[in-house]
Structure formats: C-alpha cells, structure tokens
Amino acid sequence: MSERKELELIAELVPAGSRVLDLGCGDGALLAHLCAHRGCSGYGIEIADDNVLACTRRGVNVIQLNLEEGLALFDDASFDVVLQLDTLQHLRNTEKMLRETARVGRLGIVSFPNFAHWQNRFSILRGRMPVTKTLPYQWYDTPNIRVGTHADFEVLARKNGLRVLDSFGLHRGEPVRRLPNLLATVAVFKFERG
C-alpha cells in the first residue's frame, strides 16, 4: 500500500480508536497512519528483517512472525480490526489465514491484486502473463503464490461463513465501485464473521 491515496482509503474503513492487528505490515506506514490520524493502537506482524526495523524506526509495535504458522498466540476477538493488505496472495494456506483473521478480529479488511482487471485479461488473450504496476513481476520470479479476483473473493467469503460489509476496487488511487472485477487493479473487502 505504497500509494498515499490508497492508504487513506483503506484507513477510512477502520473505525476510529480501534485496536488493530496488521498482518504483513511492511514498513508500518498504514499502522503509523492509523495511530496518528485515527487514534488506533495495535501491532504489526512482519517477517522481513528490514521491514521490522523500519516499523521500529516509525515507532510501530511489531512482532516478527511467519504468518504461515497462524495466529495461535492471539485470542478470539482480541482485536477490533485485522488487516491483510497485499498479503493474502503470498500465503500458502490462504483459507486458514482468512479464517484466523475472522477469528482474531471483529472486522477483517483484505486487499490483493485483482487478476481479472481488463488489462490482465488482455495480456492473457495475447498469450502472456500480465506484468503491470500492481503485478510487477514476471511469472517465474513472482512472490505471489496465488492469483485471485474480486469475484473469487466473494465466493471464498461465502464458503467460509464471512459476511462482506463493504467491497470495492482501487485503480490509480481511486475507488472503483462499478464493475470492480473488470475495472479495478486492486480488490478491497471489509468483512465480519457471519
């Protein structure tokens, strides 16, 4: 979530004063923003050493943890909001982590690259995997284990008993509410246990 406008749009989904757990928090920019501008508190979870250091330098509480191991150290509903921004597609056990997100937080917010964006579809029609600003890697060196679409997540949420409270897409820092599966490069969902 490097773009400031996207960061602010995601931050608006988090109720003021929330206790937040940010999974795969990167350099801690979003959590620092939430603390400074929305009165939130909480922790980031990050595995990369350089990102843990960046969080510490920002004053963000961070725990170095591999998300593939789950969230067993946290009790049910121990956070108001659990964020998984640009993280879900990197995990081997996506469904388990989604259920853990719903278990640990009263609300969950996820974002991920929307593989169904029209430019990606056009690349595939030409016989090539897409390489875009949102999906900047070649197929052979991508850190993404999974590719998903806005529509795919709706199905996954229903399958796992999650109630979607809000969903939209992002494209060039702007919200996309009309035809997000086709017109958005990033999918965003806010949900709770059903």
Order of alpha helices (4+ residues) and beta strands (2+ residues): alpha-beta-alpha-beta-alpha-beta-beta-alpha-beta-alpha-alpha-beta-beta-alpha-beta
